[in-house]
Each structure stands twice: as structure tokens, then as C-alpha cells.
Amino acid sequence: MQSIQQTGFEIMFQSRAFSHLTQFSRAQDGAVTVDWIVLTAALAMMGLGAAFYVTSSVPQVAENMQTYMENVEVGG
């Protein structure tokens, strides 16, 4: 005679909630949205990186330009 008791895993696999969860995990709906969000976030991070690079380089370039302009003789 077989045991009537079921384990927790057997009950979970037979439940409707688990069935819905399985269907949700296999669905492709919204995949394009997720891809778009990831690409947009990557582009935003690249933009922030470029902005940081430019803003950190500007003071040194301005100082070099000032030094050059102070040493240029005008009107010969």
C-alpha cells in the first residue's frame, strides 16, 4: 500500500501558484522592454563616464592655455 502523505515539494509542484509562476518564467512578454532598459542604462553610464572625463580634464587644459597665452608676445 502506497503512502498517502505527500512531501512539501510534491504539493508545491501541483499547486496553481507554481503553475502560474512556471508560465510567467517561460513567457517572452516584456523581453524587449527589459532589453531597452538595459541598453538605455548602459548608454547613460557611458555618458556619465564621458562627462566625468571631460570635467576632470578641463581645469588642466585651461591652465595650460593660460600659461601659453601669458607667454605669447603680441605685436612684435
C-alpha positions in Angstrom: 0.0 0.0 0.0 1.4 3.4 -1.0 1.8 6.2 1.4 -0.9 8.9 1.2 1.4 11.6 2.7 2.9 14.0 0.2 6.1 15.9 0.7 6.1 19.7 0.6 7.8 19.7 -2.8 5.1 17.5 -4.3 2.4 19.7 -3.0 4.2 22.8 -4.3 4.6 21.4 -7.8 0.9 20.5 -8.0 -0.3 23.9 -6.9 -1.8 26.5 -9.2 0.6 29.2 -8.0 3.5 27.2 -9.1 1.9 26.6 -12.4 1.4 30.3 -12.9 5.0 31.0 -11.8 6.3 28.5 -14.4 4.2 30.1 -17.1 5.4 33.5 -16.2 9.1 32.5 -16.2 8.7 31.0 -19.7 6.8 33.9 -21.2 8.7 36.3 -23.6 6.3 39.2 -23.0 8.3 42.3 -21.9 11.7 40.9 -23.0 12.1 43.9 -25.4 11.3 46.3 -22.6 14.0 44.7 -20.4 16.5 44.9 -23.3 15.7 48.5 -23.9 16.1 49.4 -20.2 19.5 47.6 -20.0 20.7 49.3 -23.2 19.5 52.7 -22.0 21.2 52.3 -18.6 24.4 51.3 -20.3 24.3 54.4 -22.6 23.6 56.6 -19.6 26.6 55.2 -17.7 28.8 55.8 -20.8 27.5 59.3 -20.9 28.3 59.9 -17.3 31.7 58.4 -17.7 32.4 60.8 -20.7 31.1 63.8 -18.7 33.3 62.9 -15.8 36.4 62.5 -18.0 35.7 65.9 -19.7 35.0 67.8 -16.5 38.1 66.4 -14.8 40.3 67.3 -17.8 39.1 70.9 -18.4 40.9 72.6 -15.5 44.3 71.2 -16.7 43.7 72.3 -20.3 42.6 75.8 -19.1 45.7 76.1 -17.0 47.9 75.1 -20.0 46.1 77.6 -22.2 46.6 80.4 -19.7 50.3 79.6 -19.4 50.7 79.6 -23.2 48.7 82.9 -23.6 50.8 84.6 -20.9 54.0 83.8 -22.7 52.9 84.9 -26.2 54.2 88.3 -27.4 51.6 90.4 -29.3 52.6 93.0 -31.9 56.1 92.1 -32.3 
